[in-house]
């Protein structure tokens, strides 16, 4: 008998796997010699390795055109808003209510607002709890409670995970001013968008940023977007452009849309540098925008990764037909990174618009909603979480220090600089946090840095007291535990105006600067 070696038997048992499946990915490369106008090509081609989604791919006119573009009706166009950020101003500020603060081992700093209200003929508690991650809101009928709750029980009603022994009352007369500033730091009425001109056959970033002349069709589109303004001594929202020394060009395009100031960074109007193939002066601004319009005069597709940018997350591509005529139409496609959620209003099918007021409303709403959606992407969401946490800690400390000062308990070093309770300390800290956030954006250290915070003096002063018993609800047929917060529970604060918020604060927060005596 012959017994083959062990190695031979193992070789015999091995099976031969087929070669790896090779899928030929067609990655379109368009060159100036390619007959782009003959295909026709789509407005947008997705990158070879993905990473983007696209909306609006059908641009074939329907056989029976409708007299009106129904998708552009005002009922279909809605600007996204952060309703949670406005609750305190609308429902609490200027009305009798109470504010409290505390420190939770797991949740961190807490600032809580409550108001007793009568809605119809029924008594309610309006509750607003701020944590480092989000704000929780609920309105609870008192008739559903077995007894009138204390503050800790109220906080548990709006967010079950609260685990503190007590809340401390805010005794500072100007606390509402500080609280509303924190709540509304995510709101901006100022936006900046890039506008990039793509000529026929241009398929690289260098070609796009190298355009200096403006065709009649592009000029017509810029006039459609807004007013051409002189930058020198411009008093409106400047969107980071230089209005003093002319270092970012002499003119730009600006408009006001439903009380929102919008500055466009137009590629052809930003300074052109001879010998610089990358045109860094132009990319410095457009590459730091979050949403950009790409204007196409002829049929050459745009690939989103043509432009290397950590900031740009969404593009609205517009291609003109019948330019400078009485029958101007625009084809529209939208693309955004995969972690950007879909934003409305939805494009019609086919995605073709007639030049006019309805398209203007649609386009600007789409741009603004695109920016709001982009702030939910991973990079910006992480930055907003750090910013919110730092601002909440600053608010917490200001409320504590000033409440202690009002009772004569704090030392001189704990009082406000001006001694009059002007709230200047919070606003100076607020500006520092925003400035730090802008620097973080510039460095794009979005995932590796930790928020710079100051340790609080209040956490060490808590005393151990018996836990407050939970409060139950009288709801027939349901568990006695309180359901989670109401209609706003799924909303998250988003970082609004990340790069320009410091400029906005300088223009809109006209608070007195404390003076040290």
Secondary structure, 3 states (H helix, E strand, C coil): CCCCCHHHHHHHHCCCCCCCCCCCCCCCCCCCCCCHHHCCCCCECCCCCCCEEEECCCCCCCCCCCCCCHHHCHHHCCCCCCHHHHHHHHHHCCCCCEEEEEEECCCEEEEEEEEEEEECCEEEEEEEEECCCCEEEEEEEHHHECCCCCHHHHHHHHCCCCCCCCCEECCCCCHHHHHHHHHHHHCCCEEEEEEEEECCCCCCHHHHHCCCCCCHHHHHHHHHHCEEEECCCCCCCCCCCCCCCCCCCCEEEEEEECCEEEEEEECCCCCCCCCCCCCHHHHHHHCCCCEEEEEECCCCCECHHHCCCCCCCEEEEEEEECCCCCCCEEEEEEEEECCCCCCCCCCCCCCEEECCHHHHHHHHHHHHHHHHHHCCCHHHHHHHHHHHHHHHHHHHHHHHHHHHHHCCCCCHHHCCCCCCCCCHHHHHHHHHHHHHHHHHHHHCCCCCCCCCCCCCCCHHHCCCCCCCCCCCECCCCCCCCCCCCCCCCCCCCCCCCCCCHHHHHHHHCCCCCCCCC
